[in-house]
Amino acid sequence: MDKLIALERALRTAPPHTLLDLTTETLREYDASDVELRMIDYGLTTLQSVRPTAAKGPVRVPAYNTPEGRAFGAQEPVLVSDEPRGTVTAHLPVTVRGDRLGVFSATFPRAVCDRELLASLAQVCEALGHEILVAERDTDLFLLARRTTRLTLAAEMQWQLLPGRSCARPEFALGAHLEPAYAIFGDSFDWSVTEDTLTLTVLNGMNEGIEAALLTHLAVNALRNARRAGLDLVGQATLADQAIYAQYRGEAHLSVLLLRFELATGEVEAIDAGSPRAWRMHEGGTVERLPFEAQLPLGMFEDTPYTAEHFRVSAGDRLLIGSDGVYETSSPEGVPYGERALARTLGATKLLPPSQVPRAVLRELAEYRDTAPMLDDALAVCLDWYGRRPTADDGPSGR
């Protein structure tokens, strides 16, 4: 498997548009055929070929109930045998630090497709994923493969603003999703992880189209600027509030829920400045809404004071955060989805990993809405808390 190890190194220096070609060329030495890389689309519904003009199979395959979809959903290799041909097709997830990008597929003679090869291919997929994220600074190839149709300009701006759609660390795992994926307005999310903390931001913007996207961009970058300057959570909210008010003079504002988790203890600092709401499901299955003190949205008035609240998460807790486009969505009869229905959905999805929960929640929401028009974009974020395991240096008490 030395050639596959060498491939990992070669990917780091390859031109961005040649990453898949380089991988295909190397795998030919293992008699591989039908090598394909598929990216998950923005709506999390299909896996799409990076090079559709050269694809031997379908350009798009469903992200569910297909071998590729099972590999993507389970985040495990899926093998499909073809007895008459004497081959095995391996589908492997391409994921970077919990962010699910797509699926890599290749067909091999059954005699060479052993555990050692699969283990090496998994390493190649990890390296390929890292290089795709770097390559996206220089090429549109992989971004184009993520879309089934054209994005609105506002949606293009919003997707480029996001840190990813899922993230995993030993202490937690989280996932997020936005709908309508190809025409989102002002809802957004952001996160940042250090050695000691996770900062999670959920935003519910006002207005529509470009106006909503511009407002959200200002808010997210103001919050990032404050965070990177070392300000605490109150300082971040204050700076963003001042930046938005200075630009719009109160004519536009933005709701935000700011959360800062201490990875070692599960202590959480929170500022609820508007409409995003959070629910917690305990390990035993009971669901409760987190009762934050409502404060004014960012940018509504000049020099708004903000205060932080505190609570603690325990290992096994699951948090679900939704914008008003979730809990205020109405049925065709005009009945809001509401908090009870959302709590039931949270319980019904408890066996899904957090990366899949937001999409499941928004799919349930679409079924509830039925033929009623979608009047607002909707955002769902799910966080599973595992906690930090004690190390040998912590002593018997874990301290």
Number of C-alpha atoms within 10 A of each C-alpha: 12 7 13 17 13 12 20 19 13 14 21 16 10 15 13 21 16 11 19 20 14 15 20 18 13 16 20 12 9 16 12 21 17 15 22 24 27 26 25 26 23 23 16 17 16 23 28 27 26 20 16 16 8 11 15 11 11 9 17 19 19 16 22 16 10 12 22 26 23 20 24 27 20 13 17 14 21 19 19 12 15 13 9 6 9 11 19 21 22 23 28 27 28 30 22 21 13 18 18 22 24 28 31 27 24 20 23 22 17 15 9 15 18 11 9 11 14 17 13 17 23 20 16 22 24 19 19 24 23 17 19 23 15 13 19 14 9 11 14 12 15 22 16 16 22 22 20 17 10 11 16 16 15 20 22 17 18 25 18 10 17 13 13 19 21 24 23 17 15 11 17 20 20 27 25 26 27 27 23 17 22 21 18 27 33 27 29 29 25 19 19 15 14 9 8 10 17 18 19 19 21 27 25 27 29 19 16 17 16 17 16 22 26 18 22 28 17 15 27 21 14 21 25 18 15 20 18 12 11 11 16 15 21 17 18 21 31 23 21 23 28 20 20 25 21 13 13 13 15 14 11 20 26 26 26 29 26 24 20 22 21 20 22 15 14 20 16 19 20 23 23 26 23 22 22 24 22 20 20 22 20 16 13 8 15 11 20 15 16 14 10 17 13 12 18 19 22 29 28 20 19 16 13 16 13 18 16 17 12 13 12 12 20 15 16 15 20 25 22 26 21 26 28 21 23 26 19 16 24 22 18 13 8 10 12 16 18 14 16 13 15 20 18 11 17 26 14 14 15 14 10 14 17 25 25 20 26 28 23 18 23 22 13 15 22 19 11 18 20 13 10 15 12 15 10 21 23 27 30 29 28 28 25 24 21 19 20 17 12 13 10 9 8 10 9 9 6 11 10
